[in-house]
Amino acid sequence: MDFQYSEEQQLLADSIGKLLDKTYDFEARQGIVASAAGYSDEVWRQFADMGLLSLPFAAEDGGFGGGAMDLMAVMEAIGAALVVEPFVSTVGLAGRLLARAGSAAQRQALLPGVIDGSLKLAFAHLDRGARYELARVATRAQRRGNGWVLDGEKEVVLHAPMADKLIVSARSAGDVDDVQGLNLFIVDAKAAGLSVNSYRTIDGLRAADVVLDGVAVDNDALLGGVGAAQAGAVQTGAVQAGAALPLIEEAVDFATVLQCCEAVGAMRSANAATLEYLKTRRQFGVPIGSFQALQHRMVDMTISAEQARSISTLACARIDAAARGELSEAERKRFVSAAKVKVGEAARHVGQEAIQLHGGMGMTIEMKVAHTFKRLTMIAQQFGDVDHHLARFAAV
């Protein structure tokens, strides 16, 4: 397959690269991380103005009808600049669920706000003790009158503190591990009974533990409607009440390959910073980059990053093929897991080597490479670590 950007993708890569070089240098990024909001409204507006927030949505919903391949350049730039704005949470995860599972009315009501930047989303799914098991949901949804009541706790909901609406998974039937009985609900972030306990993650993002205590929502909040086939669903063509797990798995796989591309951008940034340091740091009267042992380590880091990019490109192509119905669910999972394993291994290798080759300087918060290492570490864990995806690859 062709691993080069198309002309349009290259133009997009150049545009977002110039934007982030101009407005999102390391000092600006540190100021955003330290701010009360934890993100920049101005940067988010610029993303919307460039059309980045509309890329993966269908033309009939106001988007450009792109896929993971079209988002590769965006995610690599986001990774290189260590962008903390809620791009994957809003566009690649919650937005994916809304676009592929939402009814026509739900998409018409919410997607224009996502595309113009006025509406930010987060996906509240992880229950206590679930780890990487997507079917393990203890949060309950009970029928009450012409609506539902939600009770439960969601942990580490990325970008929940800045979200206007949450897409919440809850169980209307079955035991905690049943694959059936799961539903998705659109919940206002300021709904009565919903509390958001915010904190900053080690890589500078904002997350929250979300508690739902008798949160009442209308029947219209059920994503996709009640028991009826909805346009835009996963390729089976129907979103049945209590059958949301395949939708969740597909959206998480999509977000996973986007984060693989983000990791590639972060690794390239770490490699560039490390190479520059080896050229300028002097020891024994010469640049330390002249030492052959360090040159070999730098080459190995470059190879790891390029291998990660290659398999991330393949995974993007395959998840887009699966979305078009050209690839089975099992094959989609295998390609995504293969990419996450390789990227997770490469992220650890490149991150650790970058820190070591910088010496003591690499551990200081004043150096961007230290923050890149933190971000790579978190990406390697999110949506399943290497061990989890090795097991899933073997199982499907």
C-alpha positions in Angstrom: 0.0 0.0 0.0 1.0 3.6 -0.5 2.3 5.1 2.8 2.7 8.6 1.3 0.1 11.4 1.9 -2.2 12.3 -1.0 -1.9 15.8 -2.3 -5.0 16.9 -0.2 -3.7 15.1 2.9 -0.3 16.8 2.5 -1.9 20.2 2.2 -3.9 19.5 5.3 -0.7 18.4 7.1 1.1 21.5 6.1 -1.8 23.8 7.2 -2.2 22.3 10.6 1.6 22.1 11.1 1.9 25.9 10.4 -1.0 26.7 12.7 0.5 24.7 15.6 4.0 26.0 15.0 2.7 29.5 15.2 0.2 29.3 18.1 1.0 26.1 20.0 4.7 26.1 20.9 5.8 24.4 24.1 5.5 27.6 26.3 2.0 28.2 25.0 1.0 24.6 25.6 2.2 24.8 29.2 0.2 27.9 29.7 -3.0 26.1 28.4 -2.3 23.1 30.7 -1.9 25.4 33.7 -5.1 27.4 32.9 -8.4 26.8 34.8 -10.1 25.5 31.7 -7.3 23.2 30.7 -7.8 23.9 27.0 -7.9 26.9 24.7 -11.1 28.3 23.2 -9.1 30.1 20.6 -7.3 27.0 19.4 -10.6 25.0 19.3 -12.2 27.8 17.2 -9.3 27.7 14.8 -9.6 23.9 14.5 -13.3 24.4 13.6 -12.5 27.2 11.1 -10.0 24.9 9.4 -12.7 22.3 9.0 -10.8 19.7 11.2 -13.8 19.1 13.4 -15.9 18.2 10.3 -13.5 15.8 8.6 -14.9 12.4 9.7 -18.6 13.2 9.4 -20.9 12.4 6.5 -21.7 15.1 3.9 -25.4 14.9 4.8 -24.5 15.8 8.4 -22.4 18.8 7.3 -19.0 17.0 7.2 -16.5 16.0 4.6 -17.1 12.3 4.7 -13.5 11.4 5.6 -12.1 8.5 7.6 -9.2 7.6 9.7 -6.8 7.9 6.7 -7.9 11.6 6.3 -7.3 12.2 10.0 -3.7 10.8 10.1 -2.0 14.1 9.3 -4.1 15.9 11.9 -3.3 13.3 14.6 0.4 13.3 13.9 0.5 17.1 14.2 -1.6 16.9 17.4 0.9 14.4 18.8 4.0 16.4 17.8 2.6 19.5 19.5 1.2 17.6 22.5 -2.2 19.2 21.9 -4.5 18.9 25.0 -7.8 20.0 23.4 -10.5 17.4 23.3 -10.2 16.4 19.6 -10.3 12.6 19.9 -12.9 12.7 22.7 -15.3 14.9 20.7 -14.6 13.9 17.1 -13.1 10.5 17.2 -15.0 8.8 20.1 -18.3 10.4 21.2 -18.7 12.1 17.8 -18.2 8.7 16.2 -20.9 7.1 18.3 -23.3 10.0 17.6 -22.6 9.9 13.8 -22.9 6.1 13.4 -25.6 5.3 16.0 -27.7 8.5 16.4 -31.1 9.0 14.8 -31.5 11.6 12.1 -33.0 14.0 14.6 -30.1 13.5 17.1 -27.5 14.0 14.4 -29.3 17.1 13.1 -29.6 18.5 16.6 -26.0 17.9 17.8 -23.5 17.4 14.9 -23.7 21.0 13.6 -22.5 22.2 17.0 -19.6 19.7 17.0 -18.6 20.8 13.6 -18.6 24.5 14.3 -16.9 24.0 17.7 -19.7 25.2 19.9 -20.4 21.7 21.3 -17.8 19.5 23.0 -18.4 15.9 23.8 -17.0 13.1 26.0 -17.6 9.4 26.3 -18.4 8.2 29.8 -18.0 4.4 29.7 -15.3 3.0 32.1 -16.8 1.6 35.3 -14.8 0.8 38.3 -12.9 -2.4 37.9 -13.7 -2.8 34.2 -10.1 -2.1 33.1 -10.2 -2.8 29.3 -13.3 -5.0 29.2 -15.8 -2.9 27.2 -18.7 -5.1 28.0 -18.2 -4.8 31.8 -20.7 -2.0 32.7 -22.4 -1.8 36.1 -24.1 1.6 35.6 -27.8 1.1 35.4 -30.6 2.6 33.3 -34.1 2.0 34.5 -37.3 2.9 32.8 -39.4 5.6 34.5 -42.4 7.0 32.8 -41.5 8.5 29.4 -37.8 8.3 30.0 -34.9 6.8 31.9 -33.1 7.1 35.2 -29.3 6.5 35.3 -27.3 5.5 38.3 -23.6 4.6 38.5 -20.0 5.9 38.5 -17.7 6.4 35.5 -14.0 6.7 36.0 -11.3 8.6 34.1 -13.7 10.2 31.6 -11.2 12.1 29.4 -12.2 15.8 28.7 -15.4 15.5 30.8 -14.6 18.8 32.6 -14.9 20.7 29.4 -17.7 18.7 27.7 -21.1 20.2 27.1 -22.7 16.8 26.7 -21.7 13.2 27.7 -22.5 10.0 25.9 -23.0 7.6 28.8 -23.1 3.8 28.6 -25.6 2.1 31.0 -27.1 -1.3 31.4 -30.9 -1.8 31.1 -30.7 -5.6 31.4 -28.4 -8.5 32.3 -25.5 -9.0 34.6 -22.5 -6.7 34.7 -20.5 -8.7 32.1 -23.3 -9.5 29.7 -22.7 -8.5 26.1 -26.4 -7.7 25.7 -28.4 -5.1 27.7 -26.1 -2.0 27.0 -27.5 1.3 25.9 -26.0 4.7 25.2 -27.6 8.0 26.4 -26.9 11.6 25.6 -26.7 13.4 28.9 -26.3 17.1 29.5 -23.1 17.8 31.5 -25.1 20.0 33.9 -28.0 17.6 34.4 -29.4 17.3 37.9 -27.9 14.4 39.8 -24.7 14.4 37.7 -21.4 15.4 39.4 -18.1 15.8 37.7 -15.0 15.4 39.9 -12.2 16.9 37.8 -8.5 16.4 37.8 -5.4 16.7 35.6 -3.8 13.5 34.2 0.0 13.0 34.3 0.3 14.1 30.6 -1.5 17.4 31.2 -5.0 16.4 29.9 -8.2 17.0 32.0 -10.3 14.1 33.1 -13.0 13.4 35.7 -14.8 10.8 37.6 -18.5 11.2 36.8 -21.2 10.2 39.3 -24.8 9.7 38.1 -27.2 9.7 41.0 -30.8 9.4 39.7 -30.1 11.3 36.6 -33.4 11.6 34.7 -33.3 11.8 30.9 -36.1 11.8 28.3 -36.6 8.9 25.9 -35.1 11.1 23.2 -31.7 10.8 25.0 -31.4 7.1 24.1 -28.9 7.1 21.3 -30.5 5.7 18.1 -34.0 5.5 19.5 -35.9 2.6 21.0 -35.7 -0.8 19.2 -35.9 0.6 15.7 -33.4 0.5 12.9 -31.6 3.9 12.4 -29.8 5.3 9.4 -26.1 5.6 9.9 -25.7 2.6 12.2 -22.8 0.1 12.1 -23.0 -1.9 8.9 -25.5 -4.4 10.3 -28.0 -1.6 9.7 -29.9 -1.7 13.0 -29.4 -0.2 16.5 -31.5 -2.2 18.8 -32.2 -1.2 22.4 -29.7 -3.0 24.6 -27.3 -3.9 21.8 -24.8 -1.0 21.9 -21.7 -3.1 22.5 -20.7 -3.4 18.8 -21.1 0.3 18.4 -18.9 1.0 21.4 -16.2 -1.5 20.2 -16.1 0.1 16.8 -15.9 3.7 18.1 -13.1 2.7 20.6 -11.2 0.9 17.8 -11.5 4.1 15.7 -10.2 6.2 18.5 -7.4 3.7 19.1 -6.0 4.0 15.6 -6.3 7.8 15.9 -4.2 7.7 19.0 -1.7 5.4 17.3 -1.2 8.2 14.7 -0.9 10.7 17.6 1.8 8.6 19.1 3.6 8.6 15.8 3.7 12.4 15.8 4.9 12.4 19.4 7.7 9.9 18.6 8.9 11.9 15.6 9.0 15.0 17.9 11.0 13.1 20.5 13.4 11.8 17.9 13.9 15.3 16.4 14.5 16.8 19.9 16.9 14.0 20.8 18.9 14.3 17.6 19.3 18.0 18.0 20.5 17.5 21.6 23.1 14.9 20.4 24.4 17.4 17.9 24.7 20.3 20.4 25.6 18.6 23.7 29.4 18.4 24.0 31.5 16.0 26.1 35.3 15.5 25.9 35.4 18.4 23.5 33.1 16.9 20.8 29.3 16.6 20.3 28.0 13.4 22.0 26.3 12.5 18.7 29.7 11.7 17.3 29.8 8.6 19.6 28.9 5.5 17.6 27.0 3.9 20.4 24.6 6.8 20.7 24.3 6.9 16.9 23.1 3.3 16.9 20.5 4.0 19.6 19.3 7.0 17.6 18.9 4.8 14.5 16.9 2.2 16.5 14.6 5.0 17.7 14.0 6.2 14.2 13.3 2.6 13.0 10.8 2.1 15.8 8.9 5.3 14.9 8.8 4.4 11.2 7.5 0.9 11.9 4.8 2.5 14.1 3.8 4.8 11.4 3.6 2.0 8.8 1.3 -0.2 10.9 -0.8 2.8 12.0 -1.3 3.7 8.3 -2.4 0.1 7.7 -4.8 0.1 10.6 -6.3 3.4 9.4 -6.9 1.9 6.0 -8.4 -1.2 7.4 -10.8 0.5 9.9 -12.0 2.7 7.0 -12.6 -0.5 4.9 -14.5 -2.0 7.8 -16.7 1.1 8.0 -17.6 0.6 4.4 -18.5 -3.0 5.0 -15.4 -4.4 3.1 -13.9 -6.0 6.2 -15.3 -8.2 9.0 -15.5 -7.1 12.6 -13.0 -9.8 13.6 -10.5 -8.6 11.0 -10.9 -5.0 12.1 -10.1 -6.0 15.6 -7.0 -7.9 14.6 -5.6 -5.0 12.6 -6.3 -2.5 15.4 -4.8 -4.7 18.0 -1.7 -5.4 15.9 -1.2 -1.6 15.5 -1.7 -0.9 19.2 0.8 -3.6 20.2 3.5 -2.3 17.8 2.8 1.4 18.7 2.8 0.6 22.4 6.2 -1.1 22.2 7.6 1.7 20.0 6.2 4.4 22.3 8.0 2.8 25.3 11.2 2.4 23.4 11.4 5.8 21.9 10.1 7.6 25.0 12.6 5.9 27.3 15.6 6.3 25.0 14.8 10.0 24.4 14.9 10.6 28.2 18.1 8.6 28.6 19.9 10.3 25.7 19.0 13.7 27.2 20.6 12.6 30.4 19.4 14.4 33.6 17.9 17.2 31.4 15.3 14.8 30.1 13.7 14.5 33.5 13.0 18.2 34.0 9.6 19.7 33.4 11.2 22.5 31.5 12.1 20.1 28.6 9.3 19.2 26.1 10.7 15.7 25.8 9.7 14.9 29.4 6.1 15.8 28.6 6.3 13.8 25.3 7.4 10.8 27.3 4.4 11.2 29.6 2.0 11.4 26.7 3.5 8.4 25.0 3.2 6.4 28.2 -0.5 7.3 28.6 -1.3 6.5 24.9 0.3 3.1 25.4 -2.1 2.4 28.2 -5.4 3.9 26.9 -7.9 1.7 25.2 -5.8 -1.4 26.1 -2.1 -1.9 26.8 0.2 -4.3 24.9 -0.7 -7.3 26.9 -4.5 -6.7 26.4 -4.2 -6.3 22.6 -1.9 -9.3 22.2 -4.6 -11.4 23.9 -7.3 -9.8 21.7 -5.2 -10.4 18.6 -4.8 -14.1 19.4 -8.5 -14.5 20.3 -10.2 -13.1 17.2 
